[in-house]
């Protein structure tokens, strides 16, 4: 099935360039110019992925991302954020709001298409494993459903994959490098990528409530999900 991408970009030349390259690679595209228009488009029909510019008129990309993550219908839709800013703070803010990846302007259209394909591969595994459980935590990859004590959680794709990695290795230490490779597909970690893991782990802990305390930090190495008592 052809994947559909919603391109949210107010600059016509950049928007058309993105759509042209995605279409050449077999993707169907819809477009939005403002944040409000993007939210309406997602509510009408959630796409398979959103490419979201940070600097939008009226409502910026960070706010659009935050609202998409709050709504159940769009909470798990992958988001790649475009930013003209090079400051690490802006990248981290996007990750804090729930973006799955970011691409800095000016960008290579081929790289952007490759990022789109990589994110979709990570969120559409064909060899989904059996359901996982540890204490009150339950995760069913085939239904893309995670629960705590029977209550569903609205996790982003990255948070879902992180929880799956922890449940698959309960009691074992997972390094940041391992998590970057397992969840993000990065072979090596640099400073911003390591921060990416920390940001998403913090968000996952918060959503798990009391169970989030079971994800402990192993200094200078990574994280471990402590086994349920």
C-alpha positions in Angstrom: 0.0 0.0 0.0 1.3 3.5 -0.9 2.1 5.6 2.1 0.5 9.0 2.5 2.6 12.0 3.8 1.2 15.3 5.0 3.7 18.1 4.2 3.2 21.1 6.4 5.3 24.0 5.0 4.4 27.6 4.3 7.2 28.3 1.8 5.8 27.3 -1.7 9.2 26.4 -3.2 10.2 24.2 -0.4 6.8 22.6 -0.1 6.7 21.8 -3.9 10.3 20.4 -3.8 9.3 18.0 -1.0 6.1 16.9 -2.7 7.9 16.4 -6.0 10.6 14.2 -4.5 8.2 12.2 -2.4 5.9 11.6 -5.4 8.9 10.5 -7.4 9.6 7.9 -4.7 6.1 6.6 -4.8 4.5 8.5 -1.9 1.0 10.1 -2.0 1.1 13.6 -0.6 -1.3 16.2 1.0 -0.2 19.6 1.9 -1.0 22.3 4.5 0.3 25.8 4.8 -0.7 26.7 8.4 -0.7 24.8 11.7 -4.5 25.1 11.9 -4.9 23.7 8.4 -2.6 20.8 9.3 -4.6 19.9 12.4 -7.8 19.9 10.4 -6.2 17.7 7.7 -5.1 15.1 10.3 -8.5 15.0 12.0 -10.2 14.4 8.6 -7.8 11.5 7.7 -4.6 10.7 9.7 -1.7 10.3 7.3 1.1 7.7 7.6 3.6 10.4 8.4 3.8 14.2 8.9 6.6 16.4 7.7 6.3 19.5 9.8 8.0 22.8 9.5 9.0 24.5 12.7 8.5 28.1 11.6 4.8 28.3 10.6 2.6 31.4 10.6 0.1 31.9 13.5 0.8 28.5 15.1 4.4 27.2 15.1 5.4 23.6 14.5 6.1 22.9 18.1 2.5 23.7 19.1 1.1 21.7 16.1 3.3 18.7 17.3 2.1 19.1 20.8 -1.6 19.1 19.8 -1.1 16.1 17.5 0.4 14.1 20.3 -2.5 15.0 22.6 -5.2 13.6 20.3 -5.6 9.8 20.3 -6.2 9.6 16.5 -2.8 11.2 15.8 -0.8 10.3 18.9 1.1 7.6 17.1 1.5 9.3 13.7 5.3 9.7 13.0 6.5 13.3 12.7 9.6 14.6 11.1 10.3 18.2 11.9 12.0 20.6 9.6 13.9 23.5 11.1 16.0 26.3 9.7 17.6 26.8 13.1 20.8 25.1 14.1 20.6 25.6 17.8 20.4 22.3 19.7 17.7 23.8 22.0 15.3 23.9 19.1 16.0 20.3 18.1 15.5 19.1 21.7 12.3 21.1 22.0 10.9 19.3 19.0 11.8 16.0 20.5 10.3 17.0 23.8 7.0 17.7 22.0 7.0 14.3 20.5 8.7 14.6 17.1 10.3 11.3 15.9 13.1 12.9 13.9 14.3 16.3 12.5 16.0 17.5 9.4 17.8 20.9 9.3 17.4 23.3 6.4 18.9 23.5 3.9 18.4 19.8 3.4 19.0 17.2 0.7 15.7 16.1 -0.8 17.2 12.6 -1.1 18.1 12.6 2.6 14.6 13.7 3.6 13.0 10.9 1.5 15.5 8.4 3.1 14.5 9.6 6.6 10.8 9.2 5.7 11.4 5.7 4.6 13.5 4.9 7.7 10.8 6.2 10.1 8.1 4.3 8.3 10.1 1.1 8.4 10.5 1.4 12.1 6.8 2.0 12.7 5.7 -0.8 10.4 7.6 -4.0 11.3 6.2 -7.0 9.4 7.8 -9.5 11.9 6.0 -8.2 15.0 6.8 -10.2 18.1 4.5 -11.7 20.7 2.9 -9.5 23.4 5.3 -8.5 26.2 4.5 -8.1 29.9 6.3 -7.1 33.1 4.2 -6.5 36.2 1.4 -4.0 35.3 3.1 -3.1 32.0 1.7 -4.8 28.9 2.7 -4.2 25.2 1.0 -5.7 22.2 3.0 -4.9 19.0 0.5 -6.4 16.6 -2.2 -4.0 18.0 0.3 -1.2 18.7 -1.2 -1.1 22.2 0.6 -0.4 25.5 -1.2 -0.4 28.9 -0.4 0.1 32.5 -2.6 -1.9 34.8 -5.1 -2.3 31.9 -5.2 1.5 31.1 -4.1 2.3 27.5 -1.3 4.9 27.1 -1.0 7.3 24.2 2.7 6.7 23.2 4.5 8.2 20.3 6.1 5.6 17.9 9.5 6.2 19.5 8.2 5.9 23.0 6.4 2.7 22.0 9.6 1.3 20.5 11.6 2.3 23.6 9.2 0.5 25.9 9.3 -2.5 23.7 13.1 -2.5 23.8 13.0 -2.3 27.7 10.4 -5.1 28.0 12.4 -7.3 25.7 15.5 -6.8 27.9 13.9 -6.5 31.3 16.6 -6.4 34.0 19.5 -5.8 31.6 21.3 -2.6 31.0 20.8 -1.0 27.5 23.4 1.5 26.4 22.4 4.7 24.7 24.3 3.4 21.6 22.2 0.3 21.6 18.9 2.2 21.9 20.0 4.6 19.2 20.6 1.7 16.9 17.5 -0.3 18.0 14.9 2.6 18.0 16.4 5.3 15.7 18.5 3.2 13.4 21.7 5.2 14.1 25.0 3.3 14.0 26.9 5.8 16.1 26.0 8.3 18.8 27.1 11.9 19.0 26.1 14.5 21.6 22.7 15.5 20.2 21.7 11.9 19.5 22.6 10.8 23.0 20.4 13.7 24.3 17.6 12.4 22.0 17.5 9.1 24.0 17.5 11.0 27.3 14.6 13.2 26.2 12.4 10.2 25.0 13.2 8.2 28.1 12.1 11.1 30.3 8.9 11.4 28.4 8.2 7.7 28.6 8.8 7.7 32.3 6.3 10.4 32.8 3.6 8.6 30.8 4.2 5.4 32.8 3.4 7.1 36.0 4.6 5.2 39.0 5.9 2.4 36.8 8.2 4.9 35.2 10.5 4.7 38.3 11.4 1.2 37.1 13.4 2.7 34.3 16.6 3.4 36.1 19.6 5.4 34.9 22.9 3.5 34.8 25.5 6.3 35.1 27.6 6.8 31.9 26.1 3.8 30.2 22.3 3.9 29.7 19.1 2.6 31.2 17.6 -0.5 32.6 14.0 -1.6 33.2 14.0 -3.1 36.7 12.0 -6.3 37.0 8.7 -6.2 38.7 8.6 -7.2 42.3 
